[in-house]
Amino acid sequence: MSDTLPARDLADPRELLLAHLDRYRGTIARKLDGLTETELRTSRLPSGWTPLQLVNHLVHMERRWLRWGFAAEPVDEPWGDGDEHDRWTVPATATAHDLVAALHTGGAVGE
């Protein structure tokens, strides 16, 4: 996890994308730090998204795009961030810590 921008001389598009995604993963973790369980599961947005729904979506979205889509790897539950009504969901047992860890684990797979 990095808080800095990728090196300006980084020319490899893959490495540049992964460096930016790693930086944004760190930003997400910092934004969640200190929120209460109620704040994590309550939306303040017109969209209705909660912070945990966003992180769960990011975990699955990266898996879909980077591993399933680009690398053609099989993944479990590529659409596991939604329900049968196309609403973004998060398991009741999921914690911010678990989801951030999954986000970083998914990022490490692409390196």
C-alpha positions as CSV (number, residue, x, y, z in Angstrom):
1,M,0.0,0.0,0.0
2,S,1.4,3.4,-1.0
3,D,0.4,6.9,-0.3
4,T,2.5,8.4,-3.1
5,L,1.9,8.8,-6.7
6,P,3.6,6.4,-9.1
7,A,7.0,7.4,-10.3
8,R,6.8,10.0,-13.1
9,D,9.1,7.9,-15.3
10,L,7.0,4.7,-14.9
11,A,6.2,3.8,-18.6
12,D,4.8,0.3,-18.3
13,P,1.0,0.8,-18.5
14,R,0.3,-2.3,-16.4
15,E,2.7,-1.2,-13.7
16,L,1.3,2.4,-13.8
17,L,-2.3,1.2,-13.4
18,L,-1.4,-1.2,-10.6
19,A,0.5,1.6,-8.8
20,H,-2.5,4.0,-9.0
21,L,-4.9,1.2,-7.8
22,D,-2.6,0.5,-4.9
23,R,-2.6,4.2,-3.9
24,Y,-6.4,4.4,-4.1
25,R,-6.7,1.2,-1.9
26,G,-4.7,3.0,0.7
27,T,-7.0,6.1,0.4
28,I,-10.1,3.9,0.9
29,A,-8.6,2.3,4.0
30,R,-7.8,5.7,5.5
31,K,-11.3,7.0,4.8
32,L,-12.9,4.1,6.6
33,D,-10.5,4.3,9.6
34,G,-12.4,5.6,12.6
35,L,-15.9,5.2,11.3
36,T,-18.3,3.5,13.6
37,E,-20.2,0.3,12.6
38,T,-23.3,2.4,12.1
39,E,-21.5,4.9,9.9
40,L,-20.0,2.1,7.9
41,R,-23.4,0.6,7.2
42,T,-25.4,3.9,6.7
43,S,-25.5,5.9,3.5
44,R,-25.2,9.7,3.3
45,L,-25.5,9.7,-0.4
46,P,-28.5,10.0,-2.8
47,S,-27.3,6.7,-4.3
48,G,-27.9,4.9,-1.1
49,W,-24.5,3.3,-1.1
50,T,-22.9,2.7,2.3
51,P,-19.1,2.8,2.8
52,L,-19.0,-1.0,3.2
53,Q,-21.0,-1.5,0.1
54,L,-18.5,0.6,-1.9
55,V,-15.5,-1.4,-0.6
56,N,-17.2,-4.7,-1.2
57,H,-18.0,-3.6,-4.7
58,L,-14.4,-2.5,-5.3
59,V,-13.1,-6.0,-4.1
60,H,-15.4,-7.7,-6.6
61,M,-14.9,-5.2,-9.4
62,E,-11.1,-5.5,-9.3
63,R,-11.4,-9.3,-9.3
64,R,-13.8,-9.1,-12.3
65,W,-11.6,-6.7,-14.3
66,L,-8.1,-7.7,-13.4
67,R,-8.3,-11.4,-12.8
68,W,-11.4,-12.6,-14.6
69,G,-11.5,-10.2,-17.4
70,F,-7.9,-9.3,-18.3
71,A,-6.0,-12.4,-17.0
72,A,-8.8,-14.9,-17.8
73,E,-8.4,-16.5,-14.4
74,P,-11.4,-18.4,-12.9
75,V,-12.8,-16.5,-9.9
76,D,-15.4,-17.4,-7.3
77,E,-18.5,-15.3,-7.4
78,P,-17.5,-12.6,-9.8
79,W,-20.8,-10.9,-9.2
80,G,-20.8,-11.5,-5.5
81,D,-21.3,-7.8,-4.7
82,G,-24.9,-7.8,-5.9
83,D,-28.2,-9.5,-5.3
84,E,-30.9,-10.8,-7.6
85,H,-32.4,-7.3,-7.8
86,D,-29.0,-5.8,-9.0
87,R,-28.5,-4.0,-5.7
88,W,-25.0,-3.7,-4.2
89,T,-24.9,-5.8,-1.1
90,V,-22.4,-6.6,1.7
91,P,-22.7,-9.6,4.0
92,A,-23.9,-8.8,7.5
93,T,-20.8,-10.5,8.9
94,A,-18.4,-8.5,6.8
95,T,-16.2,-5.9,8.6
96,A,-14.3,-3.0,7.3
97,H,-11.1,-4.7,8.3
98,D,-12.0,-7.9,6.3
99,L,-13.0,-6.0,3.2
100,V,-9.9,-3.7,3.2
101,A,-7.8,-6.8,3.7
102,A,-9.6,-8.5,0.7
103,L,-9.0,-5.4,-1.4
104,H,-5.3,-5.4,-0.6
105,T,-5.1,-9.2,-1.2
106,G,-6.7,-8.8,-4.6
107,G,-4.2,-6.1,-5.5
108,A,-1.3,-8.2,-4.5
109,V,-2.4,-10.9,-6.9
110,G,-2.0,-8.6,-9.8
111,E,1.6,-7.7,-8.9
